[in-house]
Amino acid sequence: MEKTAATLGERLGHIDILANCASIIQVGPLKSMTAEDFEQAMAVNFFGYLYPTLALLPSMRERRNGTIVNIGSIGGVVPVPHLLPYTCAKFAVSGLSEGLRAELRNNDVNVLEIVPGLMRTGSPVNAEFKGAEGREWDWFSLSDSLPMLTVNAERAARRIVSAIANGERRVTLGLPAKAIQAAHRLSPALVRQMLTVTNAILPKTDSAETSGVSGLEVSRRKPGSWIRRLLNVPARKYNQPT
């Protein structure tokens, strides 16, 4: 990563803004997850942020100028059932952002943490589903496609650019994400109870199978599904496979 950063510096000059945005997601109950799932989620969703940051920080510190943007998730603020590896990695990103912000304030390097709720991008086709994969795909894809629950990607992008320009430090995107975040601050015990209830109604599995199936494969098993048709609209718009 240091070599890549040096090459970019030679070709483009110093880098003013680093935007970290990397994610994989495994959907399913803890029973279906393995230690390797957690390791993979951390490797991409956390270390995919850490390594570029460490590579570019020396230059930013030396110039006393720069912005690091970490695109996190509401899943890094409030734990989401059936997304535990993802949640653990996104909590780590949140901790990294806050720690960097504290240590770099005197170096004039701003750290901006973006906390999006569900984004309407058609991305469930790239997720991995475990356990009762068909039913896991149904709830996750539906949640990730409904306009009232999700954030428009273009609107989110404009808000992020605005936050960078204004030197903001933390931005939460989407009304549902803001609401659950506020509720968690006011009454963590109540939110934990809500999450327990949510977990109780999510799909169950009796299988000990821990292998996963891609979202694209699951969606193609449901050619007539209205959820798939709903998901395909943003998927096609943002060049996701359908």
PyRosetta script that sets phi, psi and omega in degrees:
from pyrosetta import init, pose_from_sequence

init()
pose = pose_from_sequence("MEKTAATLGERLGHIDILANCASIIQVGPLKSMTAEDFEQAMAVNFFGYLYPTLALLPSMRERRNGTIVNIGSIGGVVPVPHLLPYTCAKFAVSGLSEGLRAELRNNDVNVLEIVPGLMRTGSPVNAEFKGAEGREWDWFSLSDSLPMLTVNAERAARRIVSAIANGERRVTLGLPAKAIQAAHRLSPALVRQMLTVTNAILPKTDSAETSGVSGLEVSRRKPGSWIRRLLNVPARKYNQPT")
pose.set_psi(1, -37.7)
pose.set_omega(1, 178.0)
pose.set_phi(2, -62.1)
pose.set_psi(2, -38.9)
pose.set_omega(2, 179.2)
pose.set_phi(3, -65.2)
pose.set_psi(3, -41.4)
pose.set_omega(3, 178.1)
pose.set_phi(4, -62.7)
pose.set_psi(4, -43.1)
pose.set_omega(4, 179.7)
pose.set_phi(5, -62.9)
pose.set_psi(5, -40.6)
pose.set_omega(5, 179.2)
pose.set_phi(6, -65.1)
pose.set_psi(6, -40.8)
pose.set_omega(6, 179.3)
pose.set_phi(7, -64.2)
pose.set_psi(7, -42.6)
pose.set_omega(7, 177.4)
pose.set_phi(8, -62.8)
pose.set_psi(8, -40.0)
pose.set_omega(8, 178.8)
pose.set_phi(9, -62.6)
pose.set_psi(9, -38.7)
pose.set_omega(9, 179.7)
pose.set_phi(10, -67.6)
pose.set_psi(10, -38.3)
pose.set_omega(10, -175.8)
pose.set_phi(11, -83.1)
pose.set_psi(11, -37.1)
pose.set_omega(11, -170.7)
pose.set_phi(12, -113.6)
pose.set_psi(12, -9.5)
pose.set_omega(12, -172.0)
pose.set_phi(13, 88.4)
pose.set_psi(13, -172.2)
pose.set_omega(13, -176.0)
pose.set_phi(14, -66.7)
pose.set_psi(14, 150.9)
pose.set_omega(14, -178.6)
pose.set_phi(15, -98.4)
pose.set_psi(15, 123.1)
pose.set_omega(15, -176.6)
pose.set_phi(16, -90.9)
pose.set_psi(16, -32.7)
pose.set_omega(16, -174.8)
pose.set_phi(17, -131.0)
pose.set_psi(17, 127.0)
pose.set_omega(17, 172.7)
pose.set_phi(18, -112.3)
pose.set_psi(18, 119.0)
pose.set_omega(18, 178.2)
pose.set_phi(19, -109.7)
pose.set_psi(19, 111.1)
pose.set_omega(19, 178.8)
pose.set_phi(20, -93.0)
pose.set_psi(20, 119.3)
pose.set_omega(20, 179.5)
pose.set_phi(21, -148.5)
pose.set_psi(21, 97.5)
pose.set_omega(21, -178.9)
pose.set_phi(22, -142.3)
pose.set_psi(22, 138.9)
pose.set_omega(22, -178.6)
pose.set_phi(23, -163.3)
pose.set_psi(23, 138.1)
pose.set_omega(23, 161.7)
pose.set_phi(24, -123.9)
pose.set_psi(24, 160.0)
pose.set_omega(24, -178.1)
pose.set_phi(25, -146.6)
pose.set_psi(25, 132.4)
pose.set_omega(25, 174.7)
pose.set_phi(26, -110.8)
pose.set_psi(26, 129.0)
pose.set_omega(26, -175.3)
pose.set_phi(27, -113.0)
pose.set_psi(27, 123.1)
pose.set_omega(27, 179.1)
pose.set_phi(28, 158.7)
pose.set_psi(28, 171.4)
pose.set_omega(28, -178.3)
pose.set_phi(29, -72.9)
pose.set_psi(29, 159.1)
pose.set_omega(29, 179.1)
pose.set_phi(30, -54.8)
pose.set_psi(30, -34.9)
pose.set_omega(30, -179.7)
pose.set_phi(31, -56.0)
pose.set_psi(31, -30.2)
pose.set_omega(31, -176.9)
pose.set_phi(32, -92.7)
pose.set_psi(32, -5.0)
pose.set_omega(32, -177.8)
pose.set_phi(33, -91.3)
pose.set_psi(33, 152.5)
pose.set_omega(33, 176.7)
pose.set_phi(34, -120.6)
pose.set_psi(34, 168.7)
pose.set_omega(34, 176.0)
pose.set_phi(35, -59.5)
pose.set_psi(35, -33.9)
pose.set_omega(35, 179.3)
pose.set_phi(36, -64.0)
pose.set_psi(36, -32.7)
pose.set_omega(36, 176.9)
pose.set_phi(37, -62.2)
pose.set_psi(37, -43.4)
pose.set_omega(37, 179.1)
pose.set_phi(38, -66.4)
pose.set_psi(38, -41.4)
pose.set_omega(38, 179.9)
pose.set_phi(39, -63.8)
pose.set_psi(39, -41.6)
pose.set_omega(39, 179.7)
pose.set_phi(40, -65.9)
pose.set_psi(40, -42.9)
pose.set_omega(40, 178.5)
pose.set_phi(41, -61.8)
pose.set_psi(41, -42.2)
pose.set_omega(41, 178.7)
pose.set_phi(42, -66.8)
pose.set_psi(42, -39.6)
pose.set_omega(42, -178.4)
pose.set_phi(43, -60.1)
pose.set_psi(43, -41.0)
pose.set_omega(43, -178.0)
pose.set_phi(44, -89.6)
pose.set_psi(44, -52.2)
pose.set_omega(44, -169.7)
pose.set_phi(45, -78.3)
pose.set_psi(45, -18.3)
pose.set_omega(45, 177.1)
pose.set_phi(46, -115.2)
pose.set_psi(46, -56.7)
pose.set_omega(46, -177.8)
pose.set_phi(47, -68.3)
pose.set_psi(47, -22.8)
pose.set_omega(47, 172.8)
pose.set_phi(48, -65.4)
pose.set_psi(48, -16.3)
pose.set_omega(48, 175.0)
pose.set_phi(49, -96.4)
pose.set_psi(49, -41.1)
pose.set_omega(49, -173.8)
pose.set_phi(50, -65.7)
pose.set_psi(50, -47.4)
pose.set_omega(50, -174.4)
pose.set_phi(51, -62.6)
pose.set_psi(51, -47.7)
pose.set_omega(51, 176.4)
pose.set_phi(52, -61.6)
pose.set_psi(52, -36.2)
pose.set_omega(52, 179.8)
pose.set_phi(53, -62.6)
pose.set_psi(53, -48.7)
pose.set_omega(53, -179.7)
pose.set_phi(54, -64.4)
pose.set_psi(54, -31.4)
pose.set_omega(54, -179.4)
pose.set_phi(55, -71.2)
pose.set_psi(55, -34.9)
pose.set_omega(55, -175.4)
pose.set_phi(56, -97.4)
pose.set_psi(56, -15.6)
pose.set_omega(56, -176.9)
pose.set_phi(57, -59.3)
pose.set_psi(57, -43.5)
pose.set_omega(57, -178.2)
pose.set_phi(58, -54.8)
pose.set_psi(58, -42.8)
pose.set_omega(58, 179.4)
pose.set_phi(59, -65.8)
pose.set_psi(59, -42.8)
pose.set_omega(59, -179.9)
pose.set_phi(60, -64.6)
pose.set_psi(60, -40.9)
pose.set_omega(60, 179.5)
pose.set_phi(61, -65.4)
pose.set_psi(61, -41.6)
pose.set_omega(61, -179.1)
pose.set_phi(62, -62.6)
pose.set_psi(62, -40.6)
pose.set_omega(62, -179.6)
pose.set_phi(63, -84.2)
pose.set_psi(63, -10.2)
pose.set_omega(63, -175.9)
pose.set_phi(64, 53.7)
pose.set_psi(64, 47.2)
pose.set_omega(64, -179.1)
pose.set_phi(65, -163.3)
pose.set_psi(65, 139.9)
pose.set_omega(65, 176.6)
pose.set_phi(66, 151.0)
pose.set_psi(66, 160.7)
pose.set_omega(66, 177.4)
pose.set_phi(67, -133.4)
pose.set_psi(67, 129.4)
pose.set_omega(67, 173.9)
pose.set_phi(68, -108.1)
pose.set_psi(68, 123.1)
pose.set_omega(68, -179.4)
pose.set_phi(69, -111.2)
pose.set_psi(69, 117.3)
pose.set_omega(69, 176.7)
pose.set_phi(70, -106.7)
pose.set_psi(70, 112.3)
pose.set_omega(70, 177.4)
pose.set_phi(71, -83.5)
pose.set_psi(71, 101.4)
pose.set_omega(71, -178.3)
pose.set_phi(72, -94.3)
pose.set_psi(72, -132.9)
pose.set_omega(72, -177.5)
pose.set_phi(73, -168.6)
pose.set_psi(73, 152.6)
pose.set_omega(73, 171.2)
pose.set_phi(74, -61.1)
pose.set_psi(74, -23.3)
pose.set_omega(74, 174.5)
pose.set_phi(75, -68.1)
pose.set_psi(75, -9.1)
pose.set_omega(75, 174.1)
pose.set_phi(76, -97.4)
pose.set_psi(76, 3.3)
pose.set_omega(76, 178.1)
pose.set_phi(77, -116.9)
pose.set_psi(77, -43.3)
pose.set_omega(77, 179.2)
pose.set_phi(78, -124.9)
pose.set_psi(78, 122.7)
pose.set_omega(78, -177.6)
pose.set_phi(79, -66.4)
pose.set_psi(79, 135.9)
pose.set_omega(79, -177.3)
pose.set_phi(80, -109.4)
pose.set_psi(80, 123.4)
pose.set_omega(80, 178.2)
pose.set_phi(81, -58.4)
pose.set_psi(81, 146.9)
pose.set_omega(81, 178.5)
pose.set_phi(82, 69.3)
pose.set_psi(82, 13.8)
pose.set_omega(82, 175.6)
pose.set_phi(83, -135.5)
pose.set_psi(83, 37.4)
pose.set_omega(83, -167.3)
pose.set_phi(84, -65.7)
pose.set_psi(84, -44.6)
pose.set_omega(84, 177.1)
pose.set_phi(85, -58.9)
pose.set_psi(85, -44.2)
pose.set_omega(85, 177.6)
pose.set_phi(86, -59.8)
pose.set_psi(86, -46.4)
pose.set_omega(86, -178.7)
pose.set_phi(87, -60.2)
pose.set_psi(87, -44.9)
pose.set_omega(87, -179.9)
pose.set_phi(88, -59.7)
pose.set_psi(88, -44.3)
pose.set_omega(88, -179.2)
pose.set_phi(89, -66.9)
pose.set_psi(89, -39.2)
pose.set_omega(89, -179.6)
pose.set_phi(90, -72.5)
pose.set_psi(90, -30.6)
pose.set_omega(90, 171.5)
pose.set_phi(91, -62.6)
pose.set_psi(91, -38.0)
pose.set_omega(91, 178.1)
pose.set_phi(92, -64.3)
pose.set_psi(92, -38.9)
pose.set_omega(92, 177.2)
pose.set_phi(93, -62.9)
pose.set_psi(93, -40.9)
pose.set_omega(93, 178.5)
pose.set_phi(94, -62.8)
pose.set_psi(94, -42.9)
pose.set_omega(94, 177.9)
pose.set_phi(95, -64.2)
pose.set_psi(95, -40.2)
pose.set_omega(95, 177.2)
pose.set_phi(96, -60.8)
pose.set_psi(96, -44.2)
pose.set_omega(96, -178.5)
pose.set_phi(97, -62.3)
pose.set_psi(97, -46.7)
pose.set_omega(97, -178.7)
pose.set_phi(98, -66.9)
pose.set_psi(98, -40.0)
pose.set_omega(98, 179.1)
pose.set_phi(99, -65.9)
pose.set_psi(99, -43.5)
pose.set_omega(99, 177.5)
pose.set_phi(100, -62.1)
pose.set_psi(100, -41.9)
pose.set_omega(100, -178.8)
pose.set_phi(101, -59.4)
pose.set_psi(101, -41.7)
pose.set_omega(101, -179.6)
pose.set_phi(102, -67.4)
pose.set_psi(102, -41.2)
pose.set_omega(102, -174.5)
pose.set_phi(103, -80.6)
pose.set_psi(103, -23.1)
pose.set_omega(103, -174.3)
pose.set_phi(104, -103.2)
pose.set_psi(104, -2.1)
pose.set_omega(104, -176.6)
pose.set_phi(105, -56.6)
pose.set_psi(105, -40.3)
pose.set_omega(105, -178.4)
pose.set_phi(106, -78.0)
pose.set_psi(106, -4.5)
pose.set_omega(106, 177.3)
pose.set_phi(107, -101.1)
pose.set_psi(107, 5.9)
pose.set_omega(107, -179.1)
pose.set_phi(108, 59.6)
pose.set_psi(108, 30.5)
pose.set_omega(108, 173.4)
pose.set_phi(109, -107.8)
pose.set_psi(109, 118.6)
pose.set_omega(109, -178.3)
pose.set_phi(110, -88.5)
pose.set_psi(110, 140.0)
pose.set_omega(110, 176.0)
pose.set_phi(111, -116.7)
pose.set_psi(111, 116.8)
pose.set_omega(111, -178.2)
pose.set_phi(112, -108.1)
pose.set_psi(112, 121.2)
pose.set_omega(112, 176.5)
pose.set_phi(113, -102.9)
pose.set_psi(113, 124.0)
pose.set_omega(113, 176.3)
pose.set_phi(114, -101.2)
pose.set_psi(114, 128.1)
pose.set_omega(114, -178.7)
pose.set_phi(115, -117.4)
pose.set_psi(115, 86.8)
pose.set_omega(115, 179.7)
pose.set_phi(116, -81.3)
pose.set_psi(116, 148.7)
pose.set_omega(116, 165.6)
pose.set_phi(117, -82.1)
pose.set_psi(117, -153.9)
pose.set_omega(117, 178.5)
pose.set_phi(118, -64.8)
pose.set_psi(118, 131.8)
pose.set_omega(118, -179.0)
pose.set_phi(119, -104.8)
pose.set_psi(119, 134.2)
pose.set_omega(119, -177.5)
pose.set_phi(120, -88.2)
pose.set_psi(120, 81.3)
pose.set_omega(120, -176.6)
pose.set_phi(121, -125.1)
pose.set_psi(121, -2.3)
pose.set_omega(121, -176.9)
pose.set_phi(122, 78.4)
pose.set_psi(122, 13.7)
pose.set_omega(122, -172.7)
pose.set_phi(123, -71.3)
pose.set_psi(123, -15.5)
pose.set_omega(123, 178.4)
pose.set_phi(124, -54.9)
pose.set_psi(124, -21.6)
pose.set_omega(124, 177.4)
pose.set_phi(125, -63.9)
pose.set_psi(125, -21.8)
pose.set_omega(125, -178.9)
pose.set_phi(126, -97.5)
pose.set_psi(126, -2.4)
pose.set_omega(126, 178.6)
pose.set_phi(127, -79.7)
pose.set_psi(127, 166.5)
pose.set_omega(127, 174.8)
pose.set_phi(128, -112.4)
pose.set_psi(128, 133.1)
pose.set_omega(128, -175.5)
pose.set_phi(129, -115.3)
pose.set_psi(129, 136.6)
pose.set_omega(129, -176.4)
pose.set_phi(130, -131.0)
pose.set_psi(130, 163.6)
pose.set_omega(130, -178.5)
pose.set_phi(131, 77.1)
pose.set_psi(131, -129.0)
pose.set_omega(131, 175.5)
pose.set_phi(132, -81.3)
pose.set_psi(132, 75.8)
pose.set_omega(132, -166.4)
pose.set_phi(133, -59.0)
pose.set_psi(133, -34.5)
pose.set_omega(133, 179.2)
pose.set_phi(134, -63.6)
pose.set_psi(134, -45.6)
pose.set_omega(134, 179.9)
pose.set_phi(135, -74.1)
pose.set_psi(135, -32.5)
pose.set_omega(135, 175.2)
pose.set_phi(136, -63.3)
pose.set_psi(136, -41.1)
pose.set_omega(136, 178.4)
pose.set_phi(137, -63.6)
pose.set_psi(137, -39.5)
pose.set_omega(137, -178.9)
pose.set_phi(138, -58.8)
pose.set_psi(138, -53.2)
pose.set_omega(138, -175.2)
pose.set_phi(139, -69.6)
pose.set_psi(139, -38.9)
pose.set_omega(139, -177.1)
pose.set_phi(140, -70.2)
pose.set_psi(140, -44.3)
pose.set_omega(140, -178.8)
pose.set_phi(141, -67.7)
pose.set_psi(141, -38.6)
pose.set_omega(141, 177.7)
pose.set_phi(142, -64.0)
pose.set_psi(142, -46.4)
pose.set_omega(142, 179.5)
pose.set_phi(143, -60.9)
pose.set_psi(143, -32.1)
pose.set_omega(143, -174.9)
pose.set_phi(144, -89.3)
pose.set_psi(144, 5.3)
pose.set_omega(144, -175.2)
pose.set_phi(145, -124.2)
pose.set_psi(145, -21.1)
pose.set_omega(145, -175.0)
pose.set_phi(146, -74.0)
pose.set_psi(146, 126.7)
pose.set_omega(146, -178.5)
pose.set_phi(147, -55.5)
pose.set_psi(147, -36.4)
pose.set_omega(147, -177.1)
pose.set_phi(148, -71.1)
pose.set_psi(148, -23.8)
pose.set_omega(148, -177.8)
pose.set_phi(149, -98.1)
pose.set_psi(149, -19.4)
pose.set_omega(149, -169.3)
pose.set_phi(150, -114.8)
pose.set_psi(150, 166.5)
pose.set_omega(150, -178.9)
pose.set_phi(151, -105.5)
pose.set_psi(151, 133.6)
pose.set_omega(151, 174.0)
pose.set_phi(152, -65.6)
pose.set_psi(152, 127.8)
pose.set_omega(152, -173.5)
pose.set_phi(153, -63.8)
pose.set_psi(153, -38.6)
pose.set_omega(153, -178.7)
pose.set_phi(154, -68.7)
pose.set_psi(154, -40.1)
pose.set_omega(154, 177.2)
pose.set_phi(155, -64.7)
pose.set_psi(155, -40.0)
pose.set_omega(155, 178.1)
pose.set_phi(156, -62.2)
pose.set_psi(156, -42.1)
pose.set_omega(156, -179.6)
pose.set_phi(157, -61.9)
pose.set_psi(157, -42.4)
pose.set_omega(157, 178.8)
pose.set_phi(158, -63.2)
pose.set_psi(158, -39.2)
pose.set_omega(158, -179.7)
pose.set_phi(159, -67.1)
pose.set_psi(159, -37.1)
pose.set_omega(159, 179.0)
pose.set_phi(160, -66.3)
pose.set_psi(160, -44.8)
pose.set_omega(160, 178.5)
pose.set_phi(161, -60.0)
pose.set_psi(161, -42.1)
pose.set_omega(161, 177.9)
pose.set_phi(162, -61.6)
pose.set_psi(162, -41.6)
pose.set_omega(162, -179.6)
pose.set_phi(163, -65.1)
pose.set_psi(163, -38.1)
pose.set_omega(163, 176.9)
pose.set_phi(164, -63.5)
pose.set_psi(164, -47.7)
pose.set_omega(164, -177.9)
pose.set_phi(165, -62.1)
pose.set_psi(165, -33.5)
pose.set_omega(165, -176.5)
pose.set_phi(166, -91.5)
pose.set_psi(166, 0.5)
pose.set_omega(166, 178.6)
pose.set_phi(167, 68.6)
pose.set_psi(167, 29.9)
pose.set_omega(167, 179.1)
pose.set_phi(168, -72.6)
pose.set_psi(168, 161.9)
pose.set_omega(168, -175.6)
pose.set_phi(169, -112.1)
pose.set_psi(169, -24.2)
pose.set_omega(169, -179.2)
pose.set_phi(170, -155.0)
pose.set_psi(170, 129.6)
pose.set_omega(170, -178.9)
pose.set_phi(171, -135.4)
pose.set_psi(171, 127.8)
pose.set_omega(171, 174.6)
pose.set_phi(172, -102.8)
pose.set_psi(172, 131.6)
pose.set_omega(172, -175.5)
pose.set_phi(173, -108.6)
pose.set_psi(173, 126.9)
pose.set_omega(173, 175.8)
pose.set_phi(174, 101.4)
pose.set_psi(174, 133.9)
pose.set_omega(174, -178.8)
pose.set_phi(175, -61.6)
pose.set_psi(175, -44.5)
pose.set_omega(175, 178.3)
pose.set_phi(176, -59.8)
pose.set_psi(176, -39.9)
pose.set_omega(176, 178.8)
pose.set_phi(177, -65.4)
pose.set_psi(177, -42.1)
pose.set_omega(177, 178.6)
pose.set_phi(178, -63.3)
pose.set_psi(178, -38.6)
pose.set_omega(178, -177.9)
pose.set_phi(179, -67.6)
pose.set_psi(179, -46.8)
pose.set_omega(179, -178.4)
pose.set_phi(180, -69.0)
pose.set_psi(180, -32.6)
pose.set_omega(180, 176.9)
pose.set_phi(181, -65.8)
pose.set_psi(181, -44.3)
pose.set_omega(181, 178.6)
pose.set_phi(182, -64.3)
pose.set_psi(182, -41.9)
pose.set_omega(182, 179.3)
pose.set_phi(183, -63.2)
pose.set_psi(183, -38.6)
pose.set_omega(183, 179.9)
pose.set_phi(184, -65.2)
pose.set_psi(184, -36.7)
pose.set_omega(184, 178.1)
pose.set_phi(185, -69.3)
pose.set_psi(185, -39.3)
pose.set_omega(185, -176.7)
pose.set_phi(186, -76.3)
pose.set_psi(186, -40.0)
pose.set_omega(186, -176.0)
pose.set_phi(187, -149.1)
pose.set_psi(187, 81.8)
pose.set_omega(187, 179.0)
pose.set_phi(188, -56.4)
pose.set_psi(188, -36.5)
pose.set_omega(188, -178.8)
pose.set_phi(189, -64.1)
pose.set_psi(189, -39.9)
pose.set_omega(189, 179.2)
pose.set_phi(190, -65.2)
pose.set_psi(190, -42.4)
pose.set_omega(190, 179.8)
pose.set_phi(191, -66.5)
pose.set_psi(191, -39.0)
pose.set_omega(191, 176.2)
pose.set_phi(192, -59.7)
pose.set_psi(192, -39.6)
pose.set_omega(192, 178.5)
pose.set_phi(193, -66.1)
pose.set_psi(193, -40.2)
pose.set_omega(193, 177.1)
pose.set_phi(194, -61.7)
pose.set_psi(194, -40.8)
pose.set_omega(194, -180.0)
pose.set_phi(195, -68.9)
pose.set_psi(195, -34.0)
pose.set_omega(195, 176.0)
pose.set_phi(196, -64.3)
pose.set_psi(196, -42.5)
pose.set_omega(196, 177.3)
pose.set_phi(197, -64.4)
pose.set_psi(197, -43.0)
pose.set_omega(197, 178.4)
pose.set_phi(198, -58.6)
pose.set_psi(198, -44.7)
pose.set_omega(198, -179.9)
pose.set_phi(199, -61.3)
pose.set_psi(199, -36.4)
pose.set_omega(199, -178.0)
pose.set_phi(200, -65.6)
pose.set_psi(200, -27.4)
pose.set_omega(200, -177.5)
pose.set_phi(201, -98.9)
pose.set_psi(201, -5.6)
pose.set_omega(201, 176.8)
pose.set_phi(202, -75.3)
pose.set_psi(202, 161.1)
pose.set_omega(202, -174.3)
pose.set_phi(203, -58.2)
pose.set_psi(203, 141.3)
pose.set_omega(203, 177.0)
pose.set_phi(204, -105.5)
pose.set_psi(204, 160.2)
pose.set_omega(204, 175.8)
pose.set_phi(205, -141.7)
pose.set_psi(205, 141.5)
pose.set_omega(205, 174.3)
pose.set_phi(206, -97.4)
pose.set_psi(206, -7.1)
pose.set_omega(206, -176.4)
pose.set_phi(207, -77.9)
pose.set_psi(207, 146.6)
pose.set_omega(207, 174.3)
pose.set_phi(208, -94.3)
pose.set_psi(208, 6.9)
pose.set_omega(208, -178.6)
pose.set_phi(209, -66.8)
pose.set_psi(209, 133.7)
pose.set_omega(209, -178.4)
pose.set_phi(210, -116.4)
pose.set_psi(210, 1.2)
pose.set_omega(210, 177.0)
pose.set_phi(211, -75.6)
pose.set_psi(211, 154.8)
pose.set_omega(211, -176.9)
pose.set_phi(212, -115.9)
pose.set_psi(212, 168.7)
pose.set_omega(212, 178.7)
pose.set_phi(213, -127.8)
pose.set_psi(213, 138.2)
pose.set_omega(213, -179.8)
pose.set_phi(214, -68.0)
pose.set_psi(214, 150.6)
pose.set_omega(214, 178.4)
pose.set_phi(215, -60.4)
pose.set_psi(215, -34.9)
pose.set_omega(215, 179.4)
pose.set_phi(216, -63.4)
pose.set_psi(216, -42.5)
pose.set_omega(216, 179.4)
pose.set_phi(217, -65.3)
pose.set_psi(217, -42.8)
pose.set_omega(217, 179.3)
pose.set_phi(218, -63.6)
pose.set_psi(218, -43.1)
pose.set_omega(218, -177.9)
pose.set_phi(219, -62.9)
pose.set_psi(219, -34.2)
pose.set_omega(219, -178.9)
pose.set_phi(220, -74.6)
pose.set_psi(220, -12.9)
pose.set_omega(220, 172.9)
pose.set_phi(221, -79.6)
pose.set_psi(221, -8.6)
pose.set_omega(221, -174.8)
pose.set_phi(222, -123.5)
pose.set_psi(222, 61.2)
pose.set_omega(222, -173.6)
pose.set_phi(223, -60.9)
pose.set_psi(223, -29.7)
pose.set_omega(223, -178.1)
pose.set_phi(224, -98.3)
pose.set_psi(224, 7.1)
pose.set_omega(224, -174.9)
pose.set_phi(225, -70.6)
pose.set_psi(225, 131.1)
pose.set_omega(225, 176.8)
pose.set_phi(226, -69.2)
pose.set_psi(226, -25.1)
pose.set_omega(226, 175.6)
pose.set_phi(227, -66.9)
pose.set_psi(227, -40.8)
pose.set_omega(227, 178.3)
pose.set_phi(228, -63.3)
pose.set_psi(228, -41.7)
pose.set_omega(228, 179.1)
pose.set_phi(229, -62.2)
pose.set_psi(229, -40.1)
pose.set_omega(229, 178.3)
pose.set_phi(230, -64.4)
pose.set_psi(230, -41.9)
pose.set_omega(230, -179.0)
pose.set_phi(231, -68.2)
pose.set_psi(231, -33.3)
pose.set_omega(231, -175.3)
pose.set_phi(232, -66.9)
pose.set_psi(232, -23.5)
pose.set_omega(232, -179.1)
pose.set_phi(233, -62.7)
pose.set_psi(233, -57.2)
pose.set_omega(233, 177.4)
pose.set_phi(234, -70.1)
pose.set_psi(234, -29.7)
pose.set_omega(234, 179.8)
pose.set_phi(235, -59.9)
pose.set_psi(235, -45.6)
pose.set_omega(235, 179.2)
pose.set_phi(236, -67.5)
pose.set_psi(236, -37.7)
pose.set_omega(236, -178.6)
pose.set_phi(237, -63.2)
pose.set_psi(237, -37.1)
pose.set_omega(237, -176.7)
pose.set_phi(238, -108.1)
pose.set_psi(238, 26.5)
pose.set_omega(238, 170.5)
pose.set_phi(239, 60.6)
pose.set_psi(239, 35.4)
pose.set_omega(239, 173.0)
pose.set_phi(240, -87.7)
pose.set_psi(240, 149.1)
pose.set_omega(240, 178.5)
pose.set_phi(241, -66.9)
pose.set_psi(241, 143.6)
pose.set_omega(241, 177.3)
pose.set_phi(242, -129.9)
pose.dump_pdb("model.pdb")
